[in-house]
């Protein structure tokens, strides 16, 4: 157990932030998974702005790396462009 009040508080803060970050990262992964599973181009095009917005926000808040966000957006766009 930590010896200082500040380190106890830091542990509490880290735990709550970790839960918060895991929730949003998992939500993002599920949204991307749903978009990639879509076979209808119109539905995928409708979902795309929401997913892109989510990725940009998470990258801005350093929950995911900005290059990872760009990589996922690129892959999703390629998927949508392949749909007929």
C-alpha positions in Angstrom: 0.0 0.0 0.0 1.2 3.5 -0.7 2.7 5.6 2.1 1.7 9.1 1.0 -1.7 10.8 0.7 -0.8 12.1 -2.7 0.1 8.6 -4.0 -3.1 7.1 -2.6 -5.1 9.9 -4.5 -3.0 9.3 -7.6 -3.9 5.6 -7.5 -7.6 6.4 -7.2 -7.5 8.9 -10.1 -5.6 6.5 -12.3 -8.1 3.7 -11.7 -11.1 5.9 -12.5 -9.4 7.3 -15.6 -8.5 3.8 -16.8 -12.1 2.7 -16.5 -13.2 5.8 -18.4 -10.6 5.3 -21.2 -11.4 1.6 -21.5 -15.1 2.3 -21.9 -14.6 4.8 -24.8 -11.9 2.6 -26.4 -14.3 -0.4 -26.3 -17.2 1.7 -27.7 -15.0 2.8 -30.5 -13.9 -0.7 -31.3 -17.5 -1.9 -31.4 -18.5 1.0 -33.7 -15.7 0.2 -36.1 -16.6 -3.5 -36.0 -20.2 -2.7 -36.8 -19.2 -0.5 -39.7 -16.9 -3.1 -41.1 -19.6 -5.7 -40.8 -22.0 -3.6 -42.9 -22.5 -4.8 -46.4 -24.8 -2.0 -47.5 -23.0 1.0 -48.9 -25.7 3.5 -47.9 -25.8 2.3 -44.3 -22.0 2.3 -44.1 -21.8 5.9 -45.5 -24.4 7.0 -42.9 -22.3 5.5 -40.0 -19.0 6.8 -41.3 -19.2 10.4 -39.9 -20.1 9.2 -36.4 -17.2 6.7 -36.4 -14.7 9.3 -37.7 -15.9 11.9 -35.1 -15.4 9.3 -32.4 -11.9 8.4 -33.6 -10.9 12.0 -33.8 -12.1 12.8 -30.3 -10.3 9.8 -28.8 -7.1 10.7 -30.6 -7.4 14.3 -29.4 -7.8 13.1 -25.8 -4.9 10.7 -26.2 -7.0 7.6 -25.5 -5.8 6.2 -28.8 -2.8 7.3 -30.8 -3.4 9.8 -33.6 -1.8 7.5 -36.2 -4.0 4.6 -35.1 -7.0 6.8 -35.6 -5.8 7.7 -39.1 -5.0 4.1 -39.8 -8.5 2.9 -38.8 -10.2 5.8 -40.7 -8.2 4.8 -43.8 -9.2 1.1 -43.5 -12.8 2.0 -43.0 -12.9 4.2 -46.1 -11.2 1.5 -48.2 -13.9 -0.9 -46.9 -16.7 1.5 -47.9 -15.2 2.2 -51.3 -15.1 -1.6 -52.0 -18.8 -1.9 -51.4 -20.9 -2.1 -54.5 
